Amino acid sequence: MREYVTIFLVAAVVTYLLGVVAREVALRTGAVAKVRDRDVHAVPIPYFGGVAMLGGLGAAYLVAHRLPFLSLSDDRMFHDASVVLIAGAMICVLGVLDDLFELDALTKFGGQVLAAAFLVVNQVQYYSVQLPGRGQFALDPTQAALLSVIVVVATVNAVNFVDGLDGLAAGVVGIGAVAFWGFAYTLAAVNEETLAITAALLCAALGGACVGFLPHNFFPARIFMGDSGSMLIGLVLSGSALTLTGQFATVDLSRGAGGSQASLLPTLLPIILPIAILVVPFADLVLAVIRRTRAGRSPFAPDKQHLHHRLLEIGHSHRRAVLIMWLWAGLIAFGGVLASLYAGRLTTAILAVWVVLTVVMTFVLPRLQRPAGPTT
């Protein structure tokens, strides 16, 4: 546990420090987000936050090699982690080029598929899925490769779509990374497996990188992560999910923290967790594709009708809209993990209160604060 905390802190500190450098480089190279009709910022903001986050992830990986417990782990852990970080660097470079030259959608999509394929070629992919009542279902190579690429590319684009308000994407992914770390760590502990696992390492580093970036990015932002950051953190989060079935092919996923085997949710969670963690951006992505397709436009054509735009329209401030989407992301990510590993009355009560609080803040609070109309 302490070594994962160390990794988290190293990633956070290095990302925070590199954020200052990345901002200056972006200003000098002209990598600046200009003000457009669909944007909510009022002045140009420099990009390259993703470069700072990549530096934080790399620093955390190097430190992990020197820690007493993690440094003695199986070679597979560092191999898979290095593959994910190299793929992350590939997609970060693609994002830097897009921030500088505004690449077309097809070129970016091709780069995303290439980075996902790099994971598969280097054995970072799904190998099996756990089916309720039927045990493990082994995937053939084609199925495994296709499913892995789809999950990675979908996650990358979901994070990219949700990156529309200051601090939103970093907060949502940071919450998801911490929740995923808790699931992977507990999964290994209750099955008496080694606690040195790739998913936990990557999620600890990713959570730290997101936290370290937030002081620069929370409203009013001084730097944006840009596509270099949104695609990077989406790939690292999905890549950490891919590593679980490769390293835990024989783990009994139906055993919760208390050893109960009554619930099917722990069995299903490895399949749905990558989607559940990012259900808010995934929902935004699906709605955007449907909305644009019905209007006869390209699914990649930008607009100003994302979920975060709608929160602003109903009366939320910029900061509160971000906090509300964090609450929804946390409810789904931590709710899924808690319900699967710690099912019971206390968990149910906590989640019920969380749901009520989130719904009230989302839909009721703007009505309560809406100014009264003019009297006659």
Beta strands, then each sheet from edge to edge (+ up, - down):
strand 1: 32-33
strand 2: 45-46
strand 3: 128-131
strand 4: 135-138
sheet 1: 1+ 2-
sheet 2: 3+ 4-
end
